[in-house]
Amino acid sequence: MNDLLRKDAETIIRKAIDAVTPAYAVEKALKRRAFPGKVYLVAAGKAAWKMAEAAARSMGDTLTAGVVVTKYGHAEHPLPKITCYEGGHPVPDEQGVKGTQAALELTRDLQRSDTVLFLLSGGGSALFEKPLIPLTELQSITDQMLAAGCDIVEINTVRKRLSGVKGGKFAAWCAPAHVISIVLSDVLGDPLDMIASGPTVPDRSTCEQALEVICRYHIQISPQAEDCLRKETPKALPDAEAQIIGSVRQLARAAADASQALGYTPVLLTDQLCCEAKDAGSFLGSILKTHANQGQKTAFLAGGETVVHVSGNGLGGRNQEMALAAAQGIAGIQNAAVICVGSDGTDGPTDAAGGYVDGDTLAALAEKGLSYASMMENHDAYHALEAVGGLIKTGPTGTNVNDIAVGLIGA
């Protein structure tokens, strides 16, 4: 394994993620804002606790009370005036529903002079949930869509209509109070109505689109769920406003800056990556193979969110699979490496944030008696990378703005 390239790769990832942590961005967004009445804070998503901590610090006595709903292990310690709940992601569970109900109780019967400060980040679709169908069926539908390879827009188009808080419904619940949403985007292109299924913004998707997703991917649903999909969501919310404070574009720019600081020439391939993880990894590996002998330190950057159509019984995540897929293209090339990481510090149902591979990875797998082709076919990137020391583990980062992949060509 190329220790120097790995050190550089991990440094680039760390600095990029540090640049999109929510504390500074939340405080900047709240600076000079005046709140005439009572202020109730609701935060949902994988970055909810970090965002709420920054808001509580910034607002002090101005804050009346608050509720945070975040992923298990993401609430670091109690916050003043704020009750924290942890729930399941990417599939909703009872604890997330319990936290959402607490947020609804907090915001019941508000006055026109009151303000709801809604702090939203990726993962909110699973964590901020009041199901309109039995939770077990919602879990099944979510599982089916994930396994079928639905993208985040398709998944959220369906989930909005199966929920009592998504698709603008939470803002409607808070009326006549004013709702201010501060958002970390994890959806390519930053469509506000799709980020965490848009609980506080007008919904631009339609019932027809939701039903088309169900048909296209052959998702099994009950008549009750189908009835929900045929009911339209709010299309206007005059007392709600929203501001995006972080996205994958900023993550990719920060990775470019960090690469340049280490002497690499950064090349941004895209900040809209949205294909199969294995295809993205194979393509990135091919790019490195083309440029490996040009004698220039180069960092090829790709931000976005890939998908995996799950088959077999392996363990992994989209970033681990993308990294492992790149290994074949750079096999034997001593000055090439690829690192792929989720900005939130989690990748699929694993304890890893992503994976790292270089020119030695395939040979190391063979020495362990592992078949690269079999591991890829079984979508078992976690165990493949674990065997060769290629897992990247950061722990929860407190932010969530999609994924970043870096392909390095060393000197």
Disulfide bonds with the S-S distance in Angstrom:
none
